[in-house]
């Protein structure tokens, strides 16, 4: 202990409760603290190299032109839709794109709750997007109003405002609530499609049906309607929203850069997917109208 004191490692002190005991108190170092040693990433690279190389060399499109889930490059996942799934909402719908399942509910038009947000010449459109805690593989609790949910809520609201005839409903409010029940890629597109059906179920006037679909570029091949594995591959992903009859693009988002010629091919593929979704939604609306006529005895 005396040697430690001589070397400057500490000083001898006593304990007030036990005076006979002697312990070594470390002395405070003067000056700036030493920086931590640099992290040697060679070990981490050697540890995760097989996993990274496997993801980079993964074949998303087979030589026969089949994807991991058995679809062709220009083939969409199976679509399912149902209207009137929420009894107390003015309009509601459930929409499925493969294993992605979304539910949407619409309330309004009704009186504006916050008078400071009231618009005299058009309706106020609000949207809230959320994901159920059991919608993905991980069971992490997502805080309400996180950055991603706020961004997607804004995207859906702006897309819906382009199709709703808001000038016909001044000084009113339309609330759109969308929740993802099961996520397997393309949740943004599925939410827009579900919201379109819910607005139609609520009888809100629209210029046209707005539909959305995504397309990507993997293994030098344009792919339509990406699932979660393809979406997580890190390749370019283009999400498009279209007014089918008016042939007007209301939404265009792209995660990474693409050459112009490839971007045009991917864009055309996504628009073709939007038109296919619009055709299916019209069939669902027609079938729902026939069922309403049968119930009323028309």
N, C-alpha and C positions, 0 to 999 in steps of 0.2 A: 504494500500500500504506500509506503514511503517512497518507493521508486516511482510509482504513478504520480505522486505529488510533485516529485522533482522534475519529471518529464512534462508537466503541465497538463496532465489529463484530468486533474480535479483537485479538490481541497478537502481536508479532513474536517468533519463536522460532528456534532453530537445531537442526540435526540432528547428533547425536553422531558419526555415521559420516561425514558430509560437512559439516565445519564451515563451509566457504565458502558453503553454500547457506542461504538464508533463506526461511522460509515463514510463512504467516499461520495462527495457531492461533485458532479461534473461541472466544470467551469464553462461559461458561455464563450463561444468563439467570437472574436471580433472580426469585423469586415463582412463582405458579402458571402452568403453560403455557397458552397461548391455546387456547380450544376450537376445534375444526374448524368451518369455515363451514357453515351449514345447507344440506342437500341440496335442490337444486331439483328437485322431482318433476314439474314441468310438462313437461320434455323426455321423461321416462319415460312419462308418461301419453299424450303425443302419439305416442310410438313404439309403445306396445302398445294404444292405443285401438281400432284396427281388429280386433285379435285378441280383445280383451275383449268388444267389441260383438258380434262374430260368435258367441262362446260364449253370450252372454246371449240373443241373438235366435235361437239355433239351434232349429229345429223338430224335436222328438223324436217327435211324432205328426203325421202328415200329415192333411189334411182328410178323406181317405178312411178314416182310422182305422188306418193302418199305421205301424209303427215303423221305425227305421233298418235293422233286419235283416229286415224284411218280416213280422214277427209282428203279430198283433192285440194290443190292450192286455191282454186276459186270457188270452193264449196263452203257454205255457211253452216253453222250449227243448227240444230233443230230448234224451231221457235214454238213457244206456247204462250197463250195469253188468256186471261179471264177478266171480265168486267164485273163491277159491283161486289168486290170482295170485302169492303168495309161498309157495314150497314149504316153507321151514323154520319158518314161523309157524304157530301153532295155528289161526289164522283170518285171512283176508285178503280184500280186495275192492278193485276199481277202480271208480270211479264218475265219470261224465261228465255235466255239465249244459251242453250246447252245446259251446263251446270250452274250458270249464273242466274240467280233468282232475285227479283226486285218487286217491291210493292209500293204503290203510289196512291196518295189520297189528296183530294182537292176540296177546299172549303171556300165557298163564295160563288158569285160576287156578293159581298156583304158590306156593312158599314165599316169604315176605317176606324180601327181601335185607337190609334195614335193620330189625333187631329193634325199634329205638326207635319206628318208625312202625307197628308191628303193632297191629291192632285186634282185640280178642278176640271181639266179637259180630258182626263183618261184615268183608267183604273191602275191601282198600285198592285204590282205582282211581287209576291215574296216567295222564297223557296228555301227549304231546309233539307239538307242531305245528311244522312247518317248511315253507319254500318253497324249491324248487330255484332255483339261480342263473339258470337258463335259462327259468324259468316266465313271466317278463314280458319286455317289450320292452327295458328297460334291463338291462345286464349287471353291475350293481353287486353285489359280494359282500355278503351279509347276515350279520352276526355271529350266531352261535348264541346263543339266549336273549335276543334283543332284546325291547323292551317290547311290541311288537305281537304277537309270537309267544307271549310269556308270557301275555298277555291272552286270546288265542284258545285257547291250551291250557287255561286255567282255565275258559273258557266251555264248551268241548267236554267237559271232565271233569265239570263240574257237570250238564250235560245228560245225559250217559251215566249218571251215578249215579242219576238219577231213574227210569231204565228197568231197570237191572240189579238183580236180586234179590240184593243183597250179603249179606243175612242168612243165605242158604243156604251161603255159602262163608266162614265165619269164619277169621281168622288166615291169610288168603291174599292174594295180590297179583295184580292184572290190569293189564297195561301195554298202552296203546293208542298206536300211532305213526301219525301222519298226515302225509303230504307232498303238497304241491301241485306237480304236474308242469307244468301250464299254467294260467295265471290269466286269466280273462276275466269277472270279476265273479261274485259269489255263492260265493266260495271257502269261506266259513264254513259255509254251508248244505251245500255239496257234501262237506265234511269230515265233518259230522255224519251225512249219509246213508251215506257210505262206512264210517264207524265202526260204524253199525248193522248193515250187511251183514257186516262182519268179525266182529262179536260173534256174529251168528247162525251164521256159518261155523265159529266156534270152539266152538259148542254151549253158550254161556253163557246161563243162564236169564234171561229178561227179562219184565217185566210186559206190555210192548207194544212195537211197533216205534216208535222215535222218529224222526221225519223233520223236515226243516227246509226252508224256502223264504223268499225275500225278496220284498218288494213296495215300490214307491215311488210318488211323486206328482210328475209332470212335465207341464208345459203344461196344468195344470188337469185332468189325467187320471190315475187310478190305473193303475199298470203292474205286471204280474206278472213275477217272475223277471228282475231287471235285469241287463244285461250291463255290461261295463266302461265303455263310453261313457256309458250312462245313469247308472251309479253315480257317475261322476266329474263329473256335471253340477252337483252341489251341492244337489240337492233332497232332501227327506225320504226316508229309507230305513228300512224296518222289516224286521227279521229275526225269524222266529218258528220255534220248535220245538214240536212237538205229538205227544202220544201219541194216535194216530188213533182207536183203538177206545174208549179211555177218555175221549176228548175233553178232555184235560188239557194245558194249555200249560206247557211246561217251560222255554221260552226266549223272551224278548221284549227286543229291543234296537232303539232308535230313535236316529238320529243328530241329528235336529233337531226342532223343535216343529211340531205340526200341530193345527189345530182339531179338536175332539172329533168332530164329524160326519164330517169327512174321514178322521180316524184310524180310525174304526169301519169305514169302507168299505175302507181299505187293509188293515186287520187281517183282515177277512173274506176279502179276496182272497188274502192270504198263507196263511191257514188252508186255504183251498180248494186252494192249490198244495201244501201239506203233505199233504193227503189224496190228491191225485193221485200224489205221490211214493210214499206208502205203498202205494197200489194197485199201482204198478209194481214196488216192492220185493217185495211178496207174489208177484207173477207170476215174478220172478227166482228167489225161494226155491223156489217150486213146480217150476219148470223144473229147477233144480239138484237137487232131491230126486228127480225122475224120472230124471235122468241117473245119480245114485248107485244107484238101484234097478236100472237096466239093467246097470251095471257089476258089481253083486253077483249078478245073475241072479235077482232077486226077482220 
